[in-house]
Amino acid sequence: MKKIALIVLFFCVLAVGALVLVSGLAVYSGRQQSALLTQPPQHGTSFVLETDTSRASSETNALATLRETIQRRLHKFGTRIFWESLSGSRIHIATPVTDPNQFETLRTLISEGGHLEFRLVHENSDQLVISGKVPTDYEVLKHSNAQASGHPLTENVVVKKKPEAGLSGRIIKNARVMHDSTGQPQIYFQLNPAGTIAFAELTRTNVDHRLAILLDGQLYSAPIIRTPMETGLGALTGSFTDNDARLLADLMEDPLPVPVTLVEFKTF
């Protein structure tokens, strides 16, 4: 019996060792695939970004985080980048992508912020839209809902200019594309622990109020809070294609740490 036990133990250790080795190789492979290119590719696409680090606590750390974020985004897309700091606050990025059909997706991944935020809707939104008298700390945003007829229904909503406390920036733990009962792709997300706490507090104190969900300043939906939401789970709804939804989910998982402006784009 002892001999059998030792044999079983040996194979268990062997199996665990193999699992650790495979996991290590997977991590190593992922790091290799996402590593920076050491020199620009001979052919591809090139971008120059103007960065704004004026509100960052450390410019060096902010740029390092920006580089890592864009690396992760482009790794998911399936390519690597060459990164070069230019004079002033400009960054040069080059990729070996040459397919014109992928240029717009590349531009979005490199330059769009991906910042999710939640803002309360004014309780008298409809009346304020009609009167045109909007309080100074609110603004009118527009969004469209797809209808069964195929014609979108557009609504103007009076929304706070500033997000609710703790509910903007890097608050997403993960985001995934799933399909609703009609087959329409939607983006379901899980907030990180700090975001979950802030979201639970907000929804507990604002039942029956509308909450606007925005991504990079664009209003996607403004549902009514029916019950407190304690789990940090939510959804970004809209008239998405599968590709658009996956792209937005990637942006939300890795928002840019500082604002950037695309000042040059070219192929070579």
C-alpha positions in Angstrom: 0.0 0.0 0.0 2.9 2.4 0.8 4.4 1.7 -2.6 1.1 2.5 -4.3 0.7 5.6 -2.3 4.3 6.7 -3.2 3.6 6.1 -6.9 0.3 8.1 -6.7 2.2 10.9 -4.9 4.9 10.8 -7.5 2.4 11.2 -10.4 0.6 14.0 -8.5 3.8 15.9 -8.1 4.6 15.3 -11.8 1.2 16.5 -12.9 1.5 19.7 -10.7 5.0 20.3 -12.1 3.7 19.9 -15.7 0.8 22.3 -14.9 3.2 24.9 -13.5 5.5 24.5 -16.5 2.7 24.9 -19.0 1.4 28.0 -17.1 4.8 29.5 -17.0 5.3 28.9 -20.7 1.9 30.5 -21.4 2.8 33.6 -19.3 6.3 33.8 -21.0 4.7 33.4 -24.4 2.2 36.1 -23.7 5.0 38.5 -22.5 7.0 37.7 -25.6 4.1 38.4 -27.9 3.2 41.7 -26.2 6.8 42.9 -25.9 7.8 46.1 -27.6 9.4 46.0 -31.0 13.1 47.0 -30.7 13.0 48.9 -34.0 10.3 50.2 -36.4 8.8 47.6 -38.8 9.8 48.0 -42.5 6.2 48.5 -43.5 3.1 49.3 -41.5 1.2 52.2 -39.9 2.6 55.0 -37.9 1.0 57.3 -35.3 2.1 60.4 -33.4 0.3 61.2 -30.2 0.3 64.4 -28.2 0.0 63.5 -24.5 -1.5 65.7 -21.7 0.2 64.8 -18.4 -0.7 68.1 -16.7 -3.0 66.4 -14.2 -0.8 63.4 -13.6 1.2 63.1 -10.3 4.2 61.9 -12.2 4.8 62.4 -15.9 7.3 59.5 -16.1 4.9 57.0 -14.4 1.9 58.3 -16.5 3.8 57.7 -19.8 4.9 54.3 -18.7 1.3 53.4 -17.8 0.2 54.8 -21.1 2.7 52.6 -23.0 1.7 49.5 -21.1 -2.0 50.2 -21.7 -1.5 50.6 -25.4 0.7 47.5 -25.5 -2.1 45.4 -23.9 -4.7 46.8 -26.2 -2.7 46.1 -29.3 -1.7 42.6 -28.0 -5.4 41.7 -27.8 -5.8 43.0 -31.3 -2.9 40.7 -32.4 0.0 43.0 -33.1 3.0 44.6 -31.4 4.2 48.2 -31.3 7.4 50.2 -31.6 7.4 53.0 -29.1 9.5 56.1 -29.3 9.4 59.3 -27.2 9.7 62.5 -29.3 10.5 66.0 -28.3 8.1 67.7 -25.9 5.1 65.6 -25.0 4.8 63.6 -28.2 5.0 59.9 -28.7 5.6 58.0 -31.9 4.0 54.5 -32.3 4.5 52.2 -35.2 2.9 48.8 -35.9 3.4 46.2 -38.8 -0.3 46.3 -39.7 -0.8 47.1 -43.4 -4.4 46.1 -43.9 -6.5 49.3 -44.6 -9.5 47.6 -43.2 -7.8 47.6 -39.8 -6.7 51.2 -39.7 -9.8 52.6 -38.0 -9.7 49.9 -35.3 -6.0 50.7 -34.7 -6.7 54.4 -34.5 -9.4 53.8 -31.9 -7.3 51.4 -29.8 -4.4 53.9 -29.8 -6.2 57.2 -29.2 -9.6 56.6 -27.6 -9.8 56.9 -23.8 -12.2 54.2 -22.9 -13.4 55.9 -19.8 -16.7 54.7 -18.3 -18.6 57.0 -16.0 -21.9 57.3 -14.2 -23.9 60.5 -13.8 -27.3 61.2 -12.3 -30.0 62.5 -14.5 -32.0 65.6 -13.3 -35.3 64.5 -11.9 -37.1 67.1 -14.1 -35.1 66.3 -17.2 -38.1 66.2 -19.6 -39.5 69.6 -18.5 -36.0 71.2 -18.6 -35.4 70.0 -22.2 -38.7 71.5 -23.2 -38.1 74.8 -21.4 -34.5 75.0 -22.5 -33.6 76.2 -18.9 -30.8 73.9 -17.9 -28.9 74.4 -14.6 -25.3 75.4 -14.9 -24.0 72.1 -13.4 -26.0 70.0 -15.9 -25.9 69.5 -19.7 -28.1 68.1 -22.4 -26.9 64.8 -23.9 -28.5 62.8 -26.7 -28.8 59.1 -27.2 -30.8 56.7 -29.4 -32.6 53.5 -28.6 -33.1 50.8 -31.2 -36.8 50.1 -31.8 -38.6 47.0 -33.2 -39.5 49.0 -36.2 -35.9 49.5 -37.0 -36.1 53.2 -36.6 -34.1 54.5 -33.6 -35.8 56.6 -30.9 -33.7 59.6 -30.0 -34.0 61.2 -26.6 -32.5 64.3 -25.0 -31.5 63.9 -21.4 -30.4 66.5 -18.8 -27.4 65.0 -17.1 -24.9 66.2 -14.5 -21.7 67.5 -16.0 -19.5 65.7 -13.5 -19.5 61.9 -12.7 -20.6 60.6 -9.3 -17.9 60.2 -6.7 -15.7 57.1 -7.3 -17.5 56.2 -10.6 -15.2 57.3 -13.3 -11.8 56.4 -14.7 -10.2 53.0 -14.1 -13.2 51.4 -12.4 -13.7 48.3 -14.6 -12.4 44.9 -13.5 -13.5 43.1 -16.7 -15.9 43.6 -19.6 -17.3 40.9 -21.9 -19.6 40.9 -24.9 -22.8 38.8 -24.6 -26.0 38.7 -26.5 -29.4 39.7 -25.2 -32.7 37.8 -25.8 -33.0 39.3 -29.3 -29.4 38.4 -30.3 -28.2 42.0 -30.0 -24.6 42.2 -28.6 -24.3 44.1 -25.4 -21.3 44.8 -23.1 -21.5 43.4 -19.6 -19.0 44.7 -17.1 -17.9 44.0 -13.5 -16.7 47.0 -11.5 -13.5 46.7 -9.4 -13.9 46.6 -5.6 -13.8 50.4 -5.1 -16.2 51.0 -8.0 -18.6 48.3 -6.6 -18.7 50.0 -3.2 -19.4 53.4 -4.8 -22.0 52.0 -7.2 -23.8 50.3 -4.3 -23.9 53.5 -2.3 -25.1 55.5 -5.2 -27.9 53.1 -6.2 -29.1 52.7 -2.6 -29.6 56.4 -2.2 -31.1 57.0 -5.6 -33.8 54.3 -6.1 -36.4 55.5 -8.8 -33.9 58.0 -10.2 -32.4 57.7 -13.6 -28.6 57.1 -14.0 -26.7 58.0 -17.1 -24.0 55.6 -18.4 -21.4 57.3 -20.5 -18.3 56.1 -22.4 -15.8 58.8 -23.3 -18.5 61.4 -22.9 -21.0 59.7 -25.1 -24.4 58.8 -23.5 -25.3 55.2 -24.1 -28.2 54.7 -21.8 -30.0 56.3 -18.8 -32.0 53.5 -17.0 -34.1 54.0 -13.9 -32.6 52.6 -10.7 -35.2 50.1 -9.6 -33.3 48.5 -6.7 -29.9 48.9 -5.0 -27.1 47.2 -7.1 -24.7 45.7 -4.7 -22.7 43.4 -7.0 -21.0 46.0 -9.3 -22.4 44.3 -12.4 -23.8 46.4 -15.2 -24.3 46.6 -18.9 -23.6 49.1 -21.7 -26.4 48.8 -24.2 -26.8 50.2 -27.7 -27.0 49.3 -31.3 -23.6 47.6 -31.6 -22.2 45.3 -34.1 -20.2 42.3 -32.7 -16.9 44.0 -33.7 -17.9 47.3 -32.2 -19.0 45.8 -28.9 -15.7 43.8 -28.6 -13.7 46.9 -29.4 -15.5 49.0 -26.7 -15.1 46.2 -24.2 -11.3 46.2 -24.8 -11.2 50.0 -24.4 -13.2 49.8 -21.1 -10.9 47.2 -19.6 -7.8 49.3 -20.4 -8.7 53.0 -20.3 -5.9 55.4 -21.1 -4.3 57.0 -18.0 -3.9 60.4 -19.6 -5.7 62.3 -22.5 -4.0 61.9 -25.9 -4.6 63.6 -29.2 -3.8 61.9 -32.5 -1.8 64.5 -34.5 -0.4 62.2 -37.3 -1.4 59.0 -38.9 0.3 57.5 -42.0 1.2 54.3 -43.7 4.8 53.4 -44.8 
